[in-house]
Every structure is written in structure tokens, then in C-alpha cells.
Amino acid sequence: MTNNLTGLFKQISIWGWVILIAGILAVIVPMIAGGFIIIMVGSIMLVAGVIRIVHALQHHEFWNGLFGLIYCVAGFMIVADPLPGLLALTMLLVIYFLAVGITEIIAAFQIRPEQGWAPLLFSGVVSVLLAIMIWNQWPLSGTWAVGVLVGVQLIFSGMAMITVGSAGKQMSESSPL
């Protein structure tokens, strides 16, 4: 049992390092990372479109087939020319950060003076500022924002996995089970 847990936590640490390195690379070359991400989105849209079309043909569902065709066209357009897709995804990030930021700021003032209101307010302000920063540099921000943000998230996820894997490995090795 201990060997299985030790091996599992070792794998978590190894994958954590892989994710951490991928995150660092994404931050270093954000345009390539963003391009890879948007091509993956386009590819997934293509596959989903084909699945919807096949399903529609098998079950004689016109609207499902039409939506499948739209998925395929959009997915093909993204894969064929990723930059417009990357720009659109960047604009969606601006909207997302703005919505989350405003919501967090409102929530912080609603729960004030309870514990935790200040970090919530800080998070909201950072999200709004990030949205404004990306918006002010758009469309140029489309070349770096997605890659940098995904890279930062991968770095933190990788560090968390390394930490959990190391702590779990130590715990499983010292456990009498």
C-alpha cells in the first residue's frame, strides 16, 4: 500500500514539473502558446461538429446538423487562421475579467467588515485592472495575453502538484501502513 501511494505521489510530482515547465515556456513564448491553445479549440470544435453532424444524420435532426456544420466551419476557420480566433478569445478574457472583477468588488463591499472582504476586494480590483490593461493594448494584447495567462496558471498548478506530491510522498513513506 505504501509503495503504491509513494509511486502515485511521485507521479504527481513528475507531472507537476512537466506542467511547471510548460507554464514557463508559455510565458516565455506567449504567441506560440496562445496559437497552440486556439488551434486546440478549433480542433475540438471541428470534432464536435462532425459528431453533431453524424448524430443528426442518424436521427434525422436538421437543427443539430446545422449547428454541427456551424461548429465545423468555425473550427476550420480557427485552425486555418488562428490569429482572429486568438483576438476573439482575448476579448472574451477581457469581458470575463471585467465581469469577475466587478462581481468581486460588489461582493466585497456587501460582506464588509467580515473577515476576507479585503482580499476579495483586492482580487476584484486586480481583475478589473487586468481587463483594462488587456483592453487598452488590444489587438496587440491578443498576441500575448492568452499565452501569458495560461502560462501563469500552469506555473501555479505545477507548483501545487509538486508540493502535494512531495508532501504526500513524505507522508506515505513515514506512515506505518
N, C-alpha and C positions, 0 to 999 in steps of 0.2 A: 504493500500500500504506500509506504513512504517513498519507495523508488518511483512509483507511478506519479505521485504528487511532485516529487523533485524534478522528474522529467517534464511534467506539464509546466511547472513554473519556469524551468529553463527555456522551454519553447516560447513561453510568453515573453521572457526577456529577450530572446533572439529576435522574435517578430517586432518587439519594441524597438530594438536597434535598427532593424530594416525600415520601419516606419519613420523613425527619427532621421535617418539618413535621407529617406525620400523627401521628408519635410525640408531639410536643409537644402537639398538640391532644388526643390520647388521655389524656395525663397531666393536662391542664387540665380536661377534662370526662370523667372515667373512667366515669361511669354510662352516658353516651351511647355511648362506645367499647365498653364491655362489652356493652351491649344490641345494638349492631351486630354484634359478634362472635358472640353467642349466636344471633341471628336468622340469621346466615350458616350456623352449624352446623345449625340447624333446617331451613333451606332445602336444604342439602346432604343431610340425612337424608331429606327429602321426595323429592328427585330420585333418590337411591339406592334408596329404597323402591319408587318407580314402576318403575325399571329392573329391580329384582328381581322385581316382580310380572309385568311384561311377559315377562321371561325365563321365569318359572315357568309362565305360561300357554302360551307357545310350546313348552315342553319337558315339560309335564305334571309339574312338580316341586312337590308340595304344600308341603314344608317351606320351600323357597326363597320361595314365595309368602307363606307365613305370616310369615316373617321380614321380607319386604318390607312386608307390612301393618303389622307392629310398627314398622318404621322410619317408615312414613308417619304412623302415629298419634303416635309420639313427636315426629317433626319438626313435625307440625301443632300439637301441644300447645306446643312450644317457641316456634314463630312466633306463635301466638295469645296466649301469656302468657309472655314471656321471663324474668320475674323468677325463677320456680322453677328454670328451666334455668341461669340465672346463678348462683344459690345452689349448685346441684349442681356446676357447673363450678368454683366457688370451693372447694368441699370436695375435689374431685379435685386441685386445686392444692395444698391443704394436705397431702394424702396423698403427692403427688409430691415436694414439697419435703422432707417428713419422710423419705421413703424415700431420696432422693438424699443428703440431709444425713447420715443415719446411715451410709449406704454409704461416703460420702467420709471421714467421721471414722474408721471402721474401717480403710479403705484407707490413710489417712494414718499410723495407728499401725503398720500392717503393713509399710510401706515405710520407716519411720523408722529410721535417721537419713539416708537417701538424700536427695539434692537434690530439692526440690519437695514434700517432705512437709508443710512448714508452710503453703504456700498451699492445699494440698489440705485440710488440717485447717481452715484459716480459711474456705474455701468451704463445707465441711460444717457448721461452726458457724453461719455466716450463713444457710444453707438451713434448718437446724433452727429458728433464731430467727425466721425469716420465717414458717415454718409455724406456730409457736406464736403469733406476733403475729396472723396471719390467723385462726387458730382462736379465739383469745380474743375477737376482735371479730365473730365470725360470729354471726348472719347479716348484720349491718351491713357487714362486710367484702365481702360479695357485691356491694355497690353500687360498690365502688371497686377491689378487688384485681385483677380481670381486666383492666380498662381501664388501670390504672397499670402493671401488669407488662408487658402487651403494648406499651404506650406507651414504656416504658423500653427494651424490646428493639428497637423500631422506631427510637428515637433512636440507639442504638449501631450498628444496622445501617446507618442513613442516614449516620452519620459515617464508618463504614468504607467505604461506597460512594463518598462524596465524596473521601476520602483516596486510595483506589485509583484512582478516575477522574482526579483531579488528577495523581497521580504517573505514571500511565500516559500521560496526555496529554503531560506534560513529557518523558517518556522517548521517546515516539513522535515528538515534534517534534525532539528532539535526535539521533535515530537517523539514520544515513546511508542507511538503506534507503529 
